[in-house]
Amino acid sequence: MSIQKTLSNLVLWGLILGGGIGLLLFFAGGQWGLLGASPPVVPVEKPELEIPVSVMAAKEELLEITYPCAGMLKPFEQHRLGFEMGGRIVGFNAKDDDSHLDEGDRVKAGQIVARLDNALLVALRDEAAAKLELAQSNHRRAEEMYRKQSKIISDRDYEDAVHALKIAKVQLDQAETNLDHSFLRAPVDGIISKRYHNPGTTVAAFAPVVEVLELDRMLLKIGVPESRYQAIRVDQPVHLRLVGTDLFGQPLPSLDGKVYRVGETAEEMTGLFEIEVLLKAQDLLTSSENSNNPEWEMLTPTTIKLRPGLIARAEIVLEQRQGFRFPADIIVHRQNQDGIFYLEDSRAKFYPIPKKIEQKTDVILPSLPSHARKVIVGGQHRLIEDSLVQVIETIEPAKVPLPTLPDVPQDTPTLTQDEKSEATR
């Protein structure tokens, strides 16, 4: 009996507890609990995030279209000098310290570089000068006697005196020429690059004695493919920079040159057309980059030595045209095509680019509509059409001064990667 009573009590308390919980839930549910329906879900609108971007105001300007290449410096003129007669070298022109000229010494045009033993030639010159003086005296006396009315001498004697004077003049001229041939003179201002003999050496006629290089003007020889050959003209500007750095690791100063010669035929081995670019020593001081640098104002042309064999990177200016310059990474790929994003009412808009010209780290757009000239140049890779953006920086386009160019066709195509590789072989 006690067990049954205990079970009955447990069941009773369970019913009471369950009923209490049910009443609690009923009153907690309120009105919706009475109707037996769930409360509606109210949607919460999330604010659209603004993507930070940088914007550049596009500015149409006259831009350079360049072709990058590289080449080696060569002397403008290379002269191997030799005597026009054989003989023994008695010395090279003495310098201020009484030493002989040697490799690396600078010479002036017309300066005596070397001389032969010319004692015999000096004696022959003096003998010819004495004979000329005697012939002139005989000619004057013969002319006086011939001009007299009585003609003291015959016509034949007078003619012999005239011919003797002419022969004496020719002999003196020849003697002076032979004496002059015993001296070796520099044909141009330059540097002695090689000296093949020492004083006391006997040399044959026209055998090389010294080599003089004209280094005040230099030539950079480069090769260009046929795809660019038609666009290159004589006197086109060329921007160059020597390969290497200074003691502080900074690039060497840039140079400005111009196209001096355009080859008529391609090289058989490379298939490239040879182009010669003319450089002058004064270009080290007058180039657009160095003229604005106060550290270079006091330098002389000999501070930066231009020597044959140096390698230089060059950019031949193929043409100048109106366009818009931007960093190359502004180009994005959307909607299966390349294009740019521009700013319109705090929204990013995509504008497809039909054609462009790549220039090292920049890209040149030939045209751009007026409504798309607030170009997004930073943060553009995270954008899609109509993205909400926040401008955190406005960048001004850089202005680069340009030299004067001759007329160049405006339909020059852009170099492909294969053509660039071929041109820099």
PyMOL commands that set and color helices and strands:
alter all, ss='L'
color gray80, all
select helices_A, chain A and resi 2-35+119-147+155-180+226-229+283-286+290-292+294-296+328-330+370-372+380-382+417-423
alter helices_A, ss='H'
color red, helices_A
select strands_A, chain A and resi 51-57+61-81+87-92+106-107+112-116+183-185+190-195+202-203+210-224+237-242+254-266+273-280+311-327+332-334+337-344+347-352+357-359+362-365+374-378+387-395
alter strands_A, ss='S'
color yellow, strands_A
deselect
rebuild
show_as cartoon
